[in-house]
Each structure stands twice: as C-alpha cells, then as structure tokens.
Amino acid sequence: MYSLDQNPLGKVPALRDGDFRLAESVAILLYLSRKFQPAEHWYPPGLQARARVDEYLAWQHSAIQLPATNVYLCKSLLPYFSGQPVDSAKLETLLGRLEPSLEHLDQKVLTARPFLATDQISLADLVVFSELMRPTAVGCDVFRDRPHLSAWRARVEAALGPELVQEAHKLVLQPRDPQETRRDPQVAQELVKRLQERLR
C-alpha cells in the first residue's frame, strides 16, 4: 500500500531510497539511471542524444501515456467496477485520441531510425513500450497495420528479452479473474464515478 508519505501525490509509482522519496515514473527512471549508471545507451551522455531521449520522455505523457491508459481503463476497470459492458463508442473515441501519436511513430520517427531517440534502445523506448502494452493487454492491438511500430516492438522485446517483458508486464497482460476479487459496492461506485469523469 502506498501512502502519502511515500508519494505526496497519493499515486504510484513511488520510490523510497533510504530517507529520500520521489514520485513520477520518468523522474524515478532518471534518478535510478544517475545513481546506478547503467549502460550508456539507456540515457546517452552526448548532449543531443540525451536531449532526444528527454524529448520523448516529455512528449509521451500526453501523447501516449494518457490516451493509452484511458483505453485500458475504458475496456478493463470501468466495466469491471460498473458491471456494465464496454462502451464501444467511447472506446473508439479514446482510441482515436491515441491514433495521431501512433501514426507519428510509425510513419515518421521509426522510418528514420530503429529506436525512438537513437540507434540503440533507451529510456524513451522503455517508457513508450510499457505504455503501449496497456491497450494491447485488453485486446486493442495498437501495433496492427503499423509495420514500423510492430518492428520496433520486436526490437524492444529482443533487446529486453522475452522473459523480462513477460515478468514486467505480468499483471497487465494477465489480469486477475474478476470473480476472485470481492468488491465493496461503495468503493466501486466511487471508482466508477471517477473513471467516468476522467474518460469524458
């Protein structure tokens, strides 16, 4: 359970390193890369290469993370907590909001180089890949009919290793059976209200 002392924003992820607390996934990744100094390709030292990684880390929040997460919420959590079927019209609208970014990646970025920021895998690829696994996990194949994006996915999976990809995305790719979880009706009602507001 994450508490406000771990993340003042009351959200996940949260990092605790001794007495130090940090929120926000990109900030956490950058902190870890600076502390542990992994292979240079993850966050290259060159000024322009690093700026290109930073560009994607900044861009993906609104261009990929938000719409991809909303697709996932619309097709998984909202029906689960509301007991209602997926709103197909709403789902199409949400997928439409993700479409321009997917096309940008497929038709522009990934025609110029094998990975998003440089010729090697970086934090930019790791973050965008993780976000795109959410709609994929609920049956929205965002890679279909996008050859460059599909080839990029294969390269990322090969670079990370299929076992690590499965382990890292286990809970998203293999969600629990809803029957295994008991829902508190009041909590469910409040969650449905918040999800509906978010997905407007």
N, CA and C of each residue as an Amber inpcrd file, in Angstrom:
protein
   600
   0.8480000  -1.1800000   0.0000000   0.0000000   0.0000000   0.0000000
   0.8940000   1.2440000   0.0000000   0.6010000   2.1600000  -0.9140000
   1.3800000   3.4000000  -0.9910000   0.6430000   4.4760000  -0.2090000
   1.3700000   5.1490000   0.6380000   0.7630000   6.2040000   1.4460000
   1.2990000   7.5550000   1.0030000   0.6880000   8.5820000   1.5500000
   1.0840000   9.9390000   1.1760000   2.5140000  10.2620000   1.5930000
   3.0330000   9.5740000   2.6130000   4.4220000   9.8520000   2.9790000
   5.3870000   9.2440000   1.9690000   4.9300000   8.2570000   1.1860000
   5.7710000   7.6970000   0.1300000   5.6430000   8.5020000  -1.1580000
   4.4410000   8.9700000  -1.4510000   4.2130000   9.8220000  -2.6110000
   3.1810000  10.8690000  -2.2280000   3.5840000  12.1150000  -2.0590000
   2.6440000  13.1650000  -1.6390000   1.4710000  13.3310000  -2.5960000
   1.6270000  12.8540000  -3.8300000   0.5420000  12.9490000  -4.8000000
  -0.4880000  11.8490000  -4.6040000  -0.1830000  10.8800000  -3.7480000
  -1.1090000   9.7920000  -3.4780000  -1.2430000   8.8290000  -4.6390000
  -0.2120000   8.7100000  -5.4600000  -0.2650000   7.8650000  -6.6470000
   0.9320000   6.9330000  -6.6890000   0.8700000   5.9790000  -7.5860000
   2.0200000   5.1430000  -7.8810000   2.5080000   5.5210000  -9.2700000
   3.7880000   5.3370000  -9.5670000   4.7880000   4.7310000  -8.6980000
   5.3550000   5.7250000  -7.6960000   6.0150000   5.1570000  -6.7070000
   6.7270000   5.9570000  -5.7180000   8.0260000   5.2410000  -5.4120000
   9.0810000   6.0140000  -5.2330000  10.3840000   5.4410000  -4.9230000
  10.7970000   5.8820000  -3.5360000  11.3220000   4.9290000  -2.7810000
  11.9010000   5.2450000  -1.4740000  13.3230000   4.7080000  -1.4800000
  14.2810000   5.5930000  -1.3170000  15.6960000   5.2300000  -1.2930000
  16.2590000   5.7790000   0.0080000  16.2430000   4.9550000   1.0510000
  16.5940000   5.4480000   2.3900000  15.5420000   6.4340000   2.8500000
  15.9740000   7.6540000   3.1790000  15.0310000   8.6940000   3.6100000
  14.5000000   9.5090000   2.4420000  15.0030000   9.2220000   1.2420000
  14.6220000  10.0080000   0.0720000  13.3670000   9.4330000  -0.5670000
  12.3930000  10.3000000  -0.8790000  11.1520000   9.8870000  -1.5410000
  11.0520000  10.6100000  -2.8720000  10.5350000   9.9020000  -3.8710000
  10.4100000  10.5050000  -5.1950000   9.1760000   9.9520000  -5.8870000
   8.4540000  10.8350000  -6.5740000   7.2630000  10.4500000  -7.3340000
   7.5210000  10.6530000  -8.8210000   6.6160000  10.1200000  -9.6290000
   6.6140000  10.2580000 -11.0870000   7.6130000   9.3030000 -11.7470000
   7.0920000   8.4900000 -12.6630000   7.8790000   7.4150000 -13.2660000
   9.1110000   7.9100000 -14.0040000   8.9970000   8.9750000 -14.7750000
  10.1520000   9.4750000 -15.5280000  11.2170000  10.0000000 -14.5720000
  10.8090000  10.7500000 -13.5590000  11.7710000  11.2500000 -12.5770000
  12.4690000  10.0890000 -11.8680000  11.7240000   9.0460000 -11.5670000
  12.3040000   7.8710000 -10.9110000  13.3140000   7.1890000 -11.8260000
  12.9680000   7.0210000 -13.0970000  13.9060000   6.4060000 -14.0460000
  15.1890000   7.2210000 -14.1730000  15.0530000   8.5230000 -14.2680000
  16.2370000   9.3730000 -14.3900000  17.0870000   9.3140000 -13.1210000
  16.4470000   9.2990000 -11.9820000  17.1760000   9.1850000 -10.7110000
  17.9610000   7.8780000 -10.6610000  17.2910000   6.7750000 -11.0100000
  17.9510000   5.4680000 -10.9730000  19.1050000   5.3950000 -11.9740000
  18.9030000   6.0020000 -13.1580000  19.9720000   5.9620000 -14.1630000
  21.1910000   6.7680000 -13.7090000  20.9510000   7.8430000 -12.9780000
  22.0750000   8.6490000 -12.4900000  22.7600000   7.9820000 -11.2990000
  21.9880000   7.3040000 -10.4810000  22.5700000   6.6570000  -9.2990000
  23.3640000   5.4160000  -9.6730000  22.7970000   4.5820000 -10.5490000
  23.4250000   3.2870000 -10.8290000  24.2290000   3.2600000 -12.1260000
  24.1430000   4.3020000 -12.9320000  24.9260000   4.4480000 -14.1610000
  24.9170000   3.1680000 -15.0110000  23.7650000   2.8310000 -15.5800000
  23.6960000   1.6480000 -16.4430000  24.4130000   1.9080000 -17.7690000
  24.3320000   0.9570000 -18.6780000  24.9530000   1.1140000 -19.9960000
  24.5290000   2.4490000 -20.6080000  25.4520000   3.1010000 -21.2930000
  25.2240000   4.4600000 -21.7950000  24.0420000   4.5830000 -22.7370000
  23.6990000   3.4960000 -23.4470000  22.6140000   3.6210000 -24.4240000
  21.2740000   3.9410000 -23.7670000  21.0950000   3.6060000 -22.4780000
  19.8210000   3.8780000 -21.8160000  19.5680000   5.3770000 -21.6910000
  20.6160000   6.1080000 -21.3710000  20.4920000   7.5660000 -21.2380000
  21.8200000   8.1590000 -21.6980000  21.9910000   8.2820000 -23.0180000
  23.3060000   8.5920000 -23.5980000  23.8830000   9.9110000 -23.0890000
  25.2090000   9.9510000 -22.9310000  25.8520000  11.1480000 -22.3990000
  25.9530000  12.2980000 -23.3960000  25.9050000  12.0040000 -24.6930000
  26.0010000  13.0640000 -25.6910000  24.8670000  14.0650000 -25.5540000
  25.1810000  15.3360000 -25.6860000  24.2030000  16.4030000 -25.4610000
  22.9400000  16.2140000 -26.3000000  23.0880000  16.0350000 -27.6140000
  21.9240000  15.9560000 -28.4910000  21.2020000  14.6200000 -28.3590000
  21.9420000  13.5400000 -28.1830000  21.3020000  12.2310000 -28.0000000
  20.4770000  12.2190000 -26.7200000  21.0300000  12.7820000 -25.6580000
  20.2900000  12.8400000 -24.3850000  19.0740000  13.7530000 -24.5120000
  19.2330000  14.8500000 -25.2350000  18.0980000  15.7530000 -25.4560000
  16.9880000  15.0540000 -26.2240000  17.3530000  14.1910000 -27.1660000
  16.3450000  13.4500000 -27.9360000  15.5820000  12.4780000 -27.0300000
  16.2910000  11.8240000 -26.1060000  15.6170000  10.9550000 -25.1350000
  14.6880000  11.7890000 -24.2590000  15.1900000  12.9210000 -23.7760000
  14.3700000  13.8100000 -22.9420000  13.1140000  14.2620000 -23.6820000
  13.2660000  14.5250000 -24.9740000  12.1360000  14.9690000 -25.7860000
  11.0140000  13.9300000 -25.7620000  11.3650000  12.6630000 -25.9390000
  10.3440000  11.6180000 -25.9290000   9.7670000  11.3820000 -24.5410000
  10.6100000  11.4980000 -23.5170000  10.1020000  11.3220000 -22.1610000
   9.0960000  12.4150000 -21.8090000   9.3140000  13.6290000 -22.3070000
   8.3770000  14.7290000 -22.0690000   7.1290000  14.5870000 -22.9320000
   7.2970000  14.1960000 -24.1850000   6.1920000  14.0920000 -25.1400000
   5.2210000  12.9800000 -24.7930000   5.7240000  11.8630000 -24.3190000
   4.8850000  10.6810000 -24.1540000   3.7960000  10.8380000 -23.0880000
   3.9790000  11.7370000 -22.1250000   2.9750000  11.8770000 -21.0650000
   1.5870000  12.1600000 -21.6320000   1.4980000  13.1360000 -22.5070000
   0.1900000  13.4950000 -23.0640000  -0.0950000  12.7660000 -24.3690000
   0.9380000  12.4250000 -25.1150000   0.7300000  11.8240000 -26.4320000
   0.4900000  10.3180000 -26.3840000   1.1020000   9.6300000 -25.4360000
   0.9880000   8.1730000 -25.3480000   0.3730000   7.7290000 -24.0230000
   0.9680000   8.1520000 -22.9150000   0.5400000   7.6460000 -21.6110000
  -0.9350000   7.9090000 -21.3190000  -1.3630000   9.1450000 -21.4520000
  -2.7460000   9.4940000 -21.1230000  -3.7530000   8.7550000 -21.9960000
  -3.6600000   8.8370000 -23.3350000  -4.6650000   8.1290000 -24.1310000
  -4.5700000   6.6120000 -24.0220000  -3.3730000   6.0560000 -23.9010000
  -3.2350000   4.6000000 -23.7860000  -3.8210000   4.1050000 -22.4730000
  -3.5810000   4.8470000 -21.4030000  -4.1470000   4.4780000 -20.1090000
  -5.6700000   4.5770000 -20.1300000  -6.1980000   5.5980000 -20.7780000
  -7.6470000   5.7570000 -20.8540000  -8.3060000   4.6170000 -21.6260000
  -7.6590000   4.1450000 -22.6840000  -8.1720000   2.9770000 -23.4150000
  -8.2280000   1.7760000 -22.4780000  -7.1630000   1.5710000 -21.7440000
  -7.0900000   0.4570000 -20.7940000  -8.1930000   0.5670000 -19.7340000
  -8.3780000   1.7530000 -19.1810000  -9.3990000   1.9500000 -18.1500000
 -10.8010000   1.7160000 -18.7000000 -11.0520000   2.2040000 -19.9130000
 -12.3720000   2.0700000 -20.5300000 -12.7240000   0.6140000 -20.7940000
 -11.7250000  -0.1720000 -21.1730000 -12.0130000  -1.5530000 -21.5610000
 -11.8160000  -2.5470000 -20.4280000 -11.2120000  -2.1210000 -19.3300000
 -10.9680000  -3.0800000 -18.2450000 -11.6150000  -2.6540000 -16.9330000
 -11.1060000  -1.5840000 -16.3210000 -11.5730000  -1.2330000 -14.9800000
 -12.9980000  -0.7150000 -14.9450000 -13.3780000   0.1300000 -15.8990000
 -14.7280000   0.6820000 -15.8710000 -15.8000000  -0.4100000 -15.9820000
 -15.7070000  -1.3240000 -16.9500000 -16.7110000  -2.4030000 -16.9970000
 -16.6690000  -3.2960000 -15.7560000 -15.4750000  -3.5160000 -15.2480000
 -15.3510000  -4.3860000 -14.0810000 -16.0620000  -3.8000000 -12.8680000
 -15.8110000  -2.5250000 -12.5800000 -16.4040000  -1.9330000 -11.3880000
 -17.8570000  -1.5240000 -11.5900000 -18.2410000  -1.2140000 -12.8250000
 -19.6260000  -0.7990000 -13.0660000 -20.5540000  -1.9780000 -13.3170000
 -19.9910000  -3.1010000 -13.7440000 -20.8200000  -4.2550000 -14.0960000
 -21.4980000  -4.0890000 -15.4410000 -21.1310000  -3.0450000 -16.1940000
 -21.7260000  -2.7680000 -17.4990000 -20.7570000  -3.1690000 -18.6060000
 -21.2760000  -3.4670000 -19.8080000 -20.3730000  -3.8050000 -20.9110000
 -19.5390000  -2.6070000 -21.3440000 -18.4900000  -2.8990000 -22.0800000
 -17.6250000  -1.8390000 -22.6040000 -18.4450000  -0.9130000 -23.4900000
 -18.2940000   0.3680000 -23.3030000 -18.9370000   1.3820000 -24.1450000
 -18.1170000   1.4850000 -25.4270000 -18.5740000   0.8230000 -26.4830000
 -17.7820000   0.7330000 -27.7150000 -17.5860000   2.0990000 -28.3760000
 -18.5700000   2.9660000 -28.2800000 -18.4240000   4.3010000 -28.8630000
 -17.3570000   5.1020000 -28.1220000 -17.3770000   5.0310000 -26.8140000
 -16.3700000   5.7220000 -26.0010000 -14.9820000   5.1460000 -26.2850000
 -14.9070000   3.8130000 -26.4030000 -13.6220000   3.1740000 -26.6800000
 -13.0640000   3.6490000 -28.0220000 -13.9060000   3.7470000 -29.0290000
 -13.4420000   4.2250000 -30.3390000 -12.9510000   5.6680000 -30.2620000
 -13.6450000   6.4830000 -29.4860000 -13.2130000   7.8710000 -29.3000000
 -11.8390000   7.9260000 -28.6530000 -11.6400000   7.1130000 -27.6240000
 -10.3730000   7.1050000 -26.9040000  -9.2400000   6.5700000 -27.7800000
  -9.5300000   5.5300000 -28.5590000  -8.5230000   5.0170000 -29.4920000
  -8.1710000   6.0760000 -30.5350000  -9.1780000   6.8570000 -30.9440000
  -8.9450000   7.9360000 -31.9000000  -7.9900000   8.9890000 -31.3650000
  -7.9930000   9.2020000 -30.0550000  -7.0880000  10.1740000 -29.4470000
  -5.6420000   9.6680000 -29.4190000  -5.4900000   8.3590000 -29.4320000
  -4.1540000   7.7640000 -29.4500000  -3.5950000   7.6680000 -30.8670000
  -4.4910000   7.5760000 -31.8340000  -4.1230000   7.3380000 -33.2330000
  -3.0620000   8.2910000 -33.7910000  -3.1860000   9.6060000 -33.6380000
  -2.1760000  10.5000000 -34.2340000  -0.7580000  10.2240000 -33.7420000
  -0.6190000   9.8990000 -32.4790000   0.7100000   9.6160000 -31.9340000
   1.2590000   8.3100000 -32.4800000   0.3970000   7.3170000 -32.6210000
   0.8340000   6.0420000 -33.1910000   1.2760000   6.2230000 -34.6390000
   0.5180000   7.0020000 -35.3790000   0.8780000   7.2690000 -36.7750000
   2.1870000   8.0480000 -36.8700000   2.3700000   8.9920000 -35.9590000
   3.6160000   9.7610000 -35.9390000   4.8150000   8.8310000 -35.7270000
   4.6880000   7.9280000 -34.7670000   5.7730000   6.9880000 -34.5020000
   6.0100000   6.0710000 -35.6980000   4.9300000   5.5360000 -36.2470000
   5.0490000   4.5540000 -37.3300000   5.5300000   5.1740000 -38.6350000
   5.0120000   6.3180000 -38.9920000   5.2700000   6.8950000 -40.3110000
   6.4180000   7.8960000 -40.3540000   6.8060000   8.4290000 -39.1890000
   7.8640000   9.4420000 -39.2050000   9.0830000   8.9890000 -38.4040000
   8.8910000   8.7830000 -37.1170000  10.0250000   8.5150000 -36.2310000
  10.7350000   7.2100000 -36.5890000   9.9730000   6.1290000 -36.6970000
  10.5800000   4.8070000 -36.8480000  10.9190000   4.4580000 -38.2870000
  10.6770000   5.3650000 -39.2080000  11.1930000   5.1790000 -40.5680000
  12.6160000   5.7390000 -40.6660000  12.9910000   6.5720000 -39.6940000
  14.3050000   7.2280000 -39.7270000  15.3630000   6.4840000 -38.9250000
  14.9330000   5.7560000 -37.8870000  15.9030000   5.0450000 -37.0440000
  15.2040000   3.8600000 -36.3710000  15.9910000   2.9110000 -35.8620000
  15.3860000   1.6980000 -35.3040000  14.7060000   1.8870000 -33.9540000
  15.1420000   2.8820000 -33.1970000  14.5430000   3.1550000 -31.8970000
  14.1000000   4.6130000 -31.8460000  13.3990000   4.9910000 -30.8130000
  12.7500000   6.3010000 -30.7960000  13.7190000   7.4690000 -30.8010000
  14.7750000   7.3870000 -30.0060000  15.6410000   8.5400000 -29.8430000
  16.9890000   8.3960000 -30.5430000  17.5230000   7.1790000 -30.5540000
  18.8490000   6.9410000 -31.1260000  18.8330000   5.6110000 -31.8660000
  20.0060000   5.1340000 -32.2510000  20.1090000   3.8480000 -32.9360000
  20.1240000   2.6680000 -31.9750000  20.0820000   2.9400000 -30.6650000
  20.0280000   1.8820000 -29.6620000  18.8550000   2.1310000 -28.7270000
  18.4540000   1.0870000 -28.0440000  17.3430000   1.2150000 -27.0980000
  17.7260000   2.1910000 -25.9880000  16.7450000   2.9790000 -25.5560000
  16.9760000   3.9590000 -24.4960000  15.7710000   3.9950000 -23.5600000
  15.8500000   4.8620000 -22.5540000  14.7200000   5.0370000 -21.6390000
  13.4560000   5.4550000 -22.3850000  13.6120000   6.1830000 -23.4790000
  12.4470000   6.6050000 -24.2650000  11.6770000   5.3870000 -24.7650000
  12.3770000   4.4010000 -25.3080000  11.7260000   3.1850000 -25.8020000
  11.0780000   2.4120000 -24.6640000  11.7830000   2.3290000 -23.5490000
  11.2750000   1.5740000 -22.4110000   9.9450000   2.1440000 -21.9160000
   9.8790000   3.4650000 -21.8030000   8.6700000   4.1140000 -21.2840000
   7.5140000   3.9850000 -22.2730000   7.7430000   4.2890000 -23.5390000
   6.6680000   4.2250000 -24.5330000   6.1930000   2.7850000 -24.7160000
   7.1200000   1.8400000 -24.7450000   6.7520000   0.4320000 -24.8730000
   5.8210000   0.0020000 -23.7340000   6.1830000   0.3620000 -22.5120000
   5.3600000  -0.0100000 -21.3540000   3.9590000   0.5780000 -21.4460000
   3.8700000   1.8190000 -21.9060000   2.5460000   2.4480000 -22.0240000
   1.6930000   1.7590000 -23.0950000   2.3170000   1.3600000 -24.1940000
   1.5510000   0.7300000 -25.2760000   1.1320000  -0.6970000 -24.9490000
   1.7230000  -1.2820000 -23.9230000   1.3000000  -2.6160000 -23.5140000
  -0.0670000  -2.5910000 -22.8430000  -0.4870000  -1.4510000 -22.3420000
  -1.7880000  -1.3760000 -21.6580000  -2.9510000  -1.6240000 -22.6150000
  -3.0880000  -0.8560000 -23.6950000  -4.1940000  -1.1700000 -24.6050000
  -4.0390000  -2.5400000 -25.2560000  -2.8080000  -2.9530000 -25.5080000
  -2.5650000  -4.2710000 -26.0900000  -3.0910000  -5.3590000 -25.1710000
  -2.9000000  -5.1850000 -23.8750000  -3.3110000  -6.1950000 -22.9030000
  -4.8170000  -6.4170000 -22.8720000  -5.5880000  -5.4080000 -23.2670000
  -7.0510000  -5.5530000 -23.2300000  -7.6240000  -5.7570000 -24.6290000
  -6.7760000  -6.1940000 -25.5530000  -7.2650000  -6.5860000 -26.8690000
  -7.2980000  -5.4980000 -27.9180000  -6.7160000  -4.3520000 -27.6350000
  -6.6420000  -3.2670000 -28.6300000  -5.2330000  -3.2820000 -29.2130000
  -5.0760000  -3.9510000 -30.3370000  -3.7480000  -4.1400000 -30.9210000
  -3.3180000  -2.8610000 -31.6330000  -2.6300000  -2.0140000 -30.9140000
  -2.2010000  -0.7250000 -31.4720000  -1.0530000  -0.8950000 -32.4650000
  -0.4930000  -2.0920000 -32.5490000   0.6250000  -2.3480000 -33.4600000
   0.1550000  -2.8580000 -34.8280000  -1.0790000  -3.3520000 -34.8880000
  -1.5900000  -3.9260000 -36.1270000  -1.6410000  -2.8690000 -37.2440000
  -1.2530000  -3.3050000 -38.4310000  -1.2410000  -2.4310000 -39.6200000
  -0.2780000  -1.2530000 -39.4860000   0.6630000  -1.3710000 -38.5850000
   1.7000000  -0.3500000 -38.4380000   3.0520000  -1.0620000 -38.4800000
   3.5800000  -1.2930000 -39.6720000   4.7680000  -2.1490000 -39.8110000
   6.0000000  -1.6460000 -39.0690000   6.2350000  -0.3490000 -39.0890000
   7.4380000   0.1650000 -38.4130000   7.2860000   0.0830000 -36.8940000
   6.0840000   0.3570000 -36.4020000   5.8280000   0.2590000 -34.9650000
   5.9140000  -1.2010000 -34.5150000   5.4010000  -2.1090000 -35.3180000
   5.4720000  -3.5400000 -34.9880000   6.9140000  -4.0320000 -34.9600000
   7.6950000  -3.5940000 -35.9460000   9.1080000  -3.9930000 -35.9860000
   9.8580000  -3.4110000 -34.7890000   9.5210000  -2.1780000 -34.4170000
  10.1200000  -1.5620000 -33.2270000   9.7870000  -2.3730000 -31.9810000
   8.5300000  -2.7960000 -31.8480000   8.1420000  -3.6080000 -30.6860000
   8.9980000  -4.8660000 -30.6160000   9.1910000  -5.5200000 -31.7460000
  10.0050000  -6.7420000 -31.7720000  11.4440000  -6.4410000 -31.3550000
  11.9860000  -5.3070000 -31.8050000  13.3530000  -4.9440000 -31.4290000
  13.4660000  -4.6540000 -29.9330000  12.4810000  -3.9680000 -29.3990000
  12.4920000  -3.6680000 -27.9610000  12.4100000  -4.9650000 -27.1590000
  11.4960000  -5.8510000 -27.5430000  11.3600000  -7.1220000 -26.8280000
  12.6320000  -7.9470000 -26.9210000  13.2720000  -7.9400000 -28.0850000
  14.5240000  -8.6800000 -28.2500000  15.6250000  -8.0840000 -27.3780000
  15.6850000  -6.7540000 -27.3160000  16.7130000  -6.0920000 -26.5110000
  16.5170000  -6.3490000 -25.0180000  15.2590000  -6.3710000 -24.5840000
  14.9620000  -6.5880000 -23.1720000  14.9930000  -8.0660000 -22.8050000
  14.6150000  -8.9090000 -23.7600000  14.4850000 -10.3400000 -23.5030000
  13.0360000 -10.6740000 -23.1960000  12.4880000 -11.7060000 -23.8430000
  11.0640000 -12.0250000 -23.6710000  10.6680000 -12.3600000 -22.2340000
  11.5690000 -12.9620000 -21.4760000  11.2320000 -13.3060000 -20.0880000
  11.0450000 -12.0500000 -19.2450000  11.9170000 -11.0700000 -19.4340000
  11.7980000  -9.8210000 -18.6810000  10.5310000  -9.0660000 -19.0770000
  10.2080000  -9.0640000 -20.3760000   8.9900000  -8.3960000 -20.8460000
   7.7680000  -9.0180000 -20.1930000   7.7090000 -10.3450000 -20.1780000
   6.5650000 -11.0240000 -19.5600000   6.4940000 -10.7490000 -18.0680000
   7.6270000 -10.7900000 -17.3960000   7.6500000 -10.5650000 -15.9530000
   7.2340000  -9.1350000 -15.6080000   7.7660000  -8.1720000 -16.3630000
   7.4810000  -6.7690000 -16.0770000   6.0210000  -6.4090000 -16.3220000
   5.3800000  -7.0900000 -17.2620000   4.0030000  -6.7610000 -17.6310000
   3.0130000  -7.8460000 -17.2060000   3.4270000  -8.6770000 -16.2800000
   2.6150000  -9.8270000 -15.8790000   1.2110000  -9.4330000 -15.4270000
   1.1190000  -8.4440000 -14.5590000  -0.1940000  -8.0630000 -14.0290000
  -1.0740000  -7.4070000 -15.0840000  -0.4680000  -6.7290000 -16.0370000
  -1.2460000  -6.0810000 -17.0920000  -1.6690000  -7.0980000 -18.1400000
  -0.7530000  -7.9840000 -18.5190000  -1.0430000  -8.9440000 -19.5820000
  -1.9090000 -10.1040000 -19.1110000  -1.8660000 -10.3960000 -17.8120000
  -2.6630000 -11.4990000 -17.2790000  -3.4630000 -11.0140000 -16.0740000
  -4.4550000 -10.1620000 -16.3190000  -5.2230000  -9.6270000 -15.1860000
  -5.9700000 -10.7340000 -14.4480000  -6.1910000 -10.5090000 -13.1880000
  -6.8940000 -11.4990000 -12.3690000  -8.3330000 -11.6520000 -12.8140000
  -8.8560000 -12.8290000 -12.5800000 -10.2590000 -13.0990000 -12.8470000
 -11.0960000 -12.2190000 -11.9160000 -12.0250000 -11.4170000 -12.4720000
 -12.8370000 -10.5390000 -11.6180000 -13.5700000 -11.2830000 -10.5160000
 -13.8930000 -12.5510000 -10.7420000 -14.6080000 -13.3200000  -9.7340000
 -13.7580000 -13.5650000  -8.4870000 -12.4370000 -13.4250000  -8.6240000
 -11.5460000 -13.6690000  -7.4960000 -11.5170000 -12.4940000  -6.5260000
 -12.0190000 -11.3590000  -6.9520000 -11.9340000 -10.1480000  -6.1400000
 -13.3160000  -9.7510000  -5.6470000 -13.4350000  -9.5180000  -4.3610000
 -14.6950000  -9.0370000  -3.8120000 -14.6960000  -7.5220000  -3.8490000
 -15.7790000  -6.9740000  -4.3600000 -15.8570000  -5.5180000  -4.4920000
 -16.7340000  -4.9310000  -3.3910000 -16.2610000  -3.8530000  -2.8070000
 -17.0600000  -3.0720000  -1.8810000 -17.9300000  -2.1710000  -2.7460000
 -19.2640000  -2.2800000  -2.6780000 -20.1390000  -1.5030000  -3.5690000
 -19.9060000   0.0030000  -3.5020000 -19.6480000   0.5370000  -2.3100000
 -19.4310000   1.9770000  -2.1900000 -18.1270000   2.3960000  -2.8600000
 -17.0890000   1.5980000  -2.6610000 -15.8000000   1.8910000  -3.2980000
 -15.9390000   1.7800000  -4.8110000 -16.6260000   0.7370000  -5.2560000
 -16.8260000   0.5360000  -6.6960000 -17.5780000   1.7170000  -7.3050000
 -18.6220000   2.1750000  -6.6210000 -19.4200000   3.2970000  -7.1240000
 -18.5740000   4.5650000  -7.2520000 -17.7340000   4.8170000  -6.2450000
 -16.8730000   5.9920000  -6.2820000 -15.8440000   5.8770000  -7.4100000
 -15.3040000   4.6730000  -7.6000000 -14.3400000   4.4660000  -8.6800000
 -14.9820000   4.6490000 -10.0480000 -16.1910000   4.1500000 -10.2090000
 -16.9100000   4.3170000 -11.4790000 -17.1110000   5.7980000 -11.7750000
 -17.5150000   6.5520000 -10.7570000 -17.7250000   7.9880000 -10.9340000
 -16.4360000   8.6790000 -11.3790000 -15.3210000   8.3450000 -10.7240000
 -14.0400000   8.9720000 -11.0700000 -13.5770000   8.5550000 -12.4750000
 -13.7670000   7.2890000 -12.7960000 -13.3660000   6.8170000 -14.1270000
 -14.1850000   7.4920000 -15.2150000 -15.4820000   7.6200000 -14.9880000
 -16.3390000   8.2690000 -15.9930000 -15.9410000   9.7200000 -16.1960000
 -15.6050000  10.4080000 -15.1040000 -15.1620000  11.8080000 -15.2180000
 -13.8630000  11.8930000 -16.0080000 -12.9600000  10.9900000 -15.7380000
 -11.6640000  11.0090000 -16.4260000 -11.8250000  10.7290000 -17.9150000
 -12.7390000   9.8530000 -18.2790000 -12.8620000   9.3980000 -19.6550000
 -13.7900000  10.2660000 -20.4980000 -14.3060000  11.3470000 -19.9540000
 -15.1870000  12.2410000 -20.7240000 -14.4510000  12.8610000 -21.8750000
